[in-house]
Structure formats: C-alpha cells, structure tokens
C-alpha cells in the first residue's frame, strides 16, 4: 500500500515540463504546499504545481540539466517524507467508511429486499401487538427478552450490531452502525421494540435504494457493452465446435454470423461483414470489415459472417476494460464526498455526548435515546455516494464514460472551454464543396474525372474527398500512368497521353502553370474557409476544386447550450490554417481562436489559462490534443475519430459522435452538485430540528426514528433521480 502511495507515474511529458500522478496526494491536502516546496529544492527544477484533488503534479524543469526520471525521483522522494501520514490517512478513510456501504456493496440485491420485507412485516405485527406488549413492560426485562418481537429485532439488527461493535473495539472509533446499534439496544432495553424495528426497517430501505442504484449501474453498463453470448462457435482444424465463452483463449478462431455479437477483440482472418461498432467507437453507420481489420467484443454483425483471430478475451477486451473503468470510477471520490465522509464521521461522537448531556440535564432516558437515533451520518454519506454513482452510471449508459466523481465536481465548476477543430467541431471528413472549370474545353465532370484518376492511389484527405465525389457523380474511370506523388503538395500523372497535375498552389505553379485565372474563385473559397486544389491538364490550368470540412450537426446548438450553462469564454484551438480557423470561429460565434497550434502550443495555452485561476475544460480527439487533455482540469475526448492516446489522457470520453452530449455532461455535473447540496441542507436541517425537538421532550422515540430514517430514505431517493437524466436534452438553461 505504501509503495502505491509513493509511485508517481508520468501522465505526459514535454521538454522542460512533465505531469505526474500520485494517488497519495489526496491524503496530503494540508501539506501539499510543503510537498511542492520540497520537490522545488531539487537541482534543475523551476516550478511545481500540485493539485491534490486529481493527484496531479506539474513540474517545470531545465531539461538540459536534469532528466524526466530525475524529476520523478525527486517527487517520489519528497512524497516519501510524508508517506507515513498518507498511509495513516488512507487507512483512516477506509475505516471511516460506513459499514452499511460495505454491506450494500457485498450483499446481493435479493437479500436486501428480503431484509426489508422481514423488517417491515415484523414492525407491522409488533405494532398490532403493542397493547399486549405494554402490559408486560412492568414485569421486568427478562419477560421481554424471550418474547418474539424482542428476538426478531435482535435477529434483524444483527448485522448492524456486529458492525457497530467491531468498529468500536477493533478500529477504536464509532461509526454510523455503532450509533444505530446503541439506539436499537437502548430501545429494546426500555421496551420500545417498535422504535427499534422502525430504525432497522427504514435503515434497510435506505440501503436497498443505494444498492438498487449501484446494481442498476452495473447492469446498464454490462447491458450496453455485453457480448451477449454465453456460447460461441470456435473453429478447430476446419470444423466448428460450440464452446462456452469463458473457455476461449487468445489465439482461438471464432466464427460470428449475422445478428450475433462478436465475443472477442481480434483481427478478421476470413469473411466480410457490416459491423455495428456504436457501443465501442461511437460510429453511426456500420463499418465494413474485411480480412486484416480489427474488431471488438460487444459489437454486432449486421450482415455477413466473420472468422476472427482472438487477441483479447473476457475482461481483457475493450468492453471489459470499459466496464472495469466505470465501476472503478464509482469508487473514485470527489472532494465534496471526502467532506461528507469527514463531517459525518466527526459528528458521530457528538451524538453520544448529546445523549449524555441531555440525560444529565433531564434525567429522561427517552430524550437521551433520541440523541442516538437521530444522526447525520447515514443521510449525508449515503446520499452523496449515491448521487455520484448514479450520475456516473447514467452517463455510461448513454455513452459518456466519466473516470471519477472528482471530475464531475470539477466539470460543474468550470467556466472556460477550449475546443479542437478538426474531428471535434467539424466532421473531420472533407467533402468537395465546389468544382469550377476555368477552361472552356473542360467541363466540371471532366475536371473531377481527371483529378480522381490522378489521385486514385493517394491517401490524403483531399484526395479522399475528390474520389468520393467521383463515385457520387459516377464519372468515367480513367487509367493513370507514371504517377508521381509529392507528399503534402500534389501529384503528377499521365492520363490518355496527357500530363495532369493536381495539387497545391505552389506545386502547380512550380510546374510552370499560370494561375492568374483562378484568383477570383480562390478568394471566394478562402473567404468561406475552403481549401483549394488546382487541376492542370495539358500544361494549362483547367480549374479548381474546393474542399471543406463541415461543422458537425448540432455543434452550434451544443455551444449555445454551454453558453447558457455559464461558459463565458469558449476558445477554438487548432493546428489548421488561420483563415479556416477564423471562418469556423465566426460561424460558431466563439470568443477567440488560435490557429496553426502545435501540441506544445495547445498545452501552453491551457497552462496560461490555469495560471490565472481559471478552471479549463479541453475537448479534443487526436494525438496532438493529448498533452492539452492531460493538462486541462477536465479533458474530454470526443469524436468518431478519437485516438486511444486521447482517450487515455482524457478524464471523460464521449463515445457517440453527438455534440449535444457535451453540454449534457456539463448539465449532469451541475445537477449532481445541486442535488448533493440539496441533500446536505435537508439531512442537516431536518435532523437538527429533530434533535432540538427531542431534547425538549416534544418528539417521542418512535417518531424520532421515523424522522431520521425517513430523511435518509428521502435524500437517497432524491439522488437516484439522476439515473433518469437525459444527456441529449440536458445542458439547457
């Protein structure tokens, strides 16, 4: 455990700057400044910025004097000086977790339903027998011990009693169950069996609601990503054999047909098929898969059949890793959850002190008992944990993967948004916007024919757009010879014994072609943010083809919703040319833009904003966005073409290529924080009123139990409302 708290893995590194992660920092909030100062004294280190909430250490250093490994070693050494405190804090936090939460995580949902039913039935029967029970109160304690209501109460309360006693004597501190156990025992000793059963019944309902939200979380994620098959067809020496899914191993060949889910991550070795990959990649249309293509578990074969060589099976598949990621995220706490845990844990001893004080002043055991029955722990802690878990699970069900509750809290507080352009704001798939002939002897169809023939073997996005237009127009297929490609500039070929040149302005001009005739149309295209390809046939300028990258559908609407949600500074940050960036920024009504930005520039922009105390959200999809995603307070990977490195660097991944999920995620984060605050006010306000009324003798034990546990049920139920939040409709003002 201590070793894990010391380790500082590198998140991202640039010359002179590195970001490290350390999970122990969240236990060192009070000494974070001292840790930073200790790292800063190392030779060659210029500046250190520590963010305990996310466990981030940003170090600026002189790369000509020390290496990244030296920086990492200095950070681990500095943290090592505080490792004992970190380890103690980590253990303390683990012991402070309410035992009820641990029971909820470990017990099946059916068992909790049974406990609620049993406690409810016992309570109903006991209330009906209340008159006869009162007649026996004066006969002494032993006469009640052997009665059915007393024995039933002890049986139903046994998990709470064991947990409360173990926490008090093993961990040397009371917890919520210690308080509940004391209240139950005191109720039984004073003959208030109905009050004891009420405490048990309502506490079980609160646990059941929490367990239900967590169970729904797991089922929603597994339903979304499950391979859906328990048995698969395995190819063994040319024959098919039906085997259990868990018996598959890497290297096996698996056959999947129409309508079936692919069960492994691997590579197609035989067959062709249209595969729906929306659950993994977010692609809207099915992808055509042929031998050599990669496929993922959980995706569906819509038509055709595939034989797949398994590379990863079971929990190692992409679907399995996503499930693990989201389940792990539900346990990664936000700062407000740490506050809730500390607040409720520290108030438990206060309840005992209040009970002693009230008894000393009033000599009333009933009033003192109420001080034990009414507490803040269950309501505050359970409602906060349930709210964050519900939000993460609901988002995952809709294709938004949030890596922890802390990122929900940071997202709710952010006010500045930085957007990448290509693949994020735009589709990232260039299309031909205009084909203009400038030679009377060349039609627009001929222009596309010759350009497509020359570009047929080129993989540049502009070439792809021209070939796509040629297929749409069904122009003649011409054969090109002697093709010469100059990467990033253009291509020269001979078509029907005629030299054809297709490429950029400088490439075509360097070939001796006069381009003056294209000046007017090129200016028009540039004003619209379109890129121009020149086409020369037989050493004369034949025309130009303009290519554009369209804005994503609903992107403007998403930006408007984000503005209404409090983002007052929205910035476009792109590696594209300034003119194109200006056009997109103007069309989207963004505040400003930075063009021709390299990865280092993007990262520096994020850091400059953060240096002013601004909370920054960065949205991107490519390798060049990864540094900025890692440095941002919240990095969001979005877009159908997003890369693995972008997903790893990001804190939130939006799988479907739907821009409306971006303001939806922000809306969900802000609603989560509002509900958490509502729960704080309700739990503290109602229980405080109950304590005051109980101390004055105005609230009987039974109704004190009802008040306290009903409040817990109410705030937990309020948190579960987040399970129905629609991200596509969220984010509206």
URUR-V287315 format. One record per helix or strand. SS is the DSSP state (h for helix, s for strand). FROM is the first residue (numbers start at 1). TO is the last residue. If there is no record, write none. Layout:
<<SS & FROM & TO> <SS & FROM & TO>>
//
This chain:
<<h & 2 & 6> <s & 10 & 14> <s & 17 & 21> <h & 23 & 27> <h & 29 & 40> <s & 45 & 51> <s & 56 & 61> <h & 68 & 80> <h & 83 & 96> <h & 99 & 106> <h & 109 & 128> <h & 130 & 134> <h & 137 & 139> <h & 141 & 145> <h & 148 & 170> <h & 176 & 189> <h & 193 & 225> <s & 231 & 236> <s & 239 & 244> <h & 245 & 247> <s & 253 & 256> <s & 261 & 261> <s & 265 & 270> <s & 273 & 276> <h & 278 & 281> <s & 287 & 289> <s & 294 & 295> <s & 300 & 304> <s & 306 & 312> <h & 314 & 316> <h & 318 & 329> <h & 335 & 362> <h & 365 & 373> <h & 377 & 397> <s & 400 & 402> <h & 405 & 413> <s & 416 & 419> <h & 421 & 425> <s & 426 & 426> <s & 431 & 437> <h & 444 & 455> <h & 461 & 473> <s & 480 & 486> <s & 490 & 495> <s & 498 & 503> <h & 505 & 510> <h & 516 & 527> <s & 531 & 537> <s & 540 & 548> <s & 551 & 551> <h & 555 & 564> <s & 569 & 573> <h & 578 & 588> <s & 592 & 594> <h & 599 & 611> <s & 616 & 620> <h & 623 & 631> <s & 634 & 638> <h & 644 & 649> <s & 652 & 654> <h & 660 & 695> <h & 701 & 724>>
//
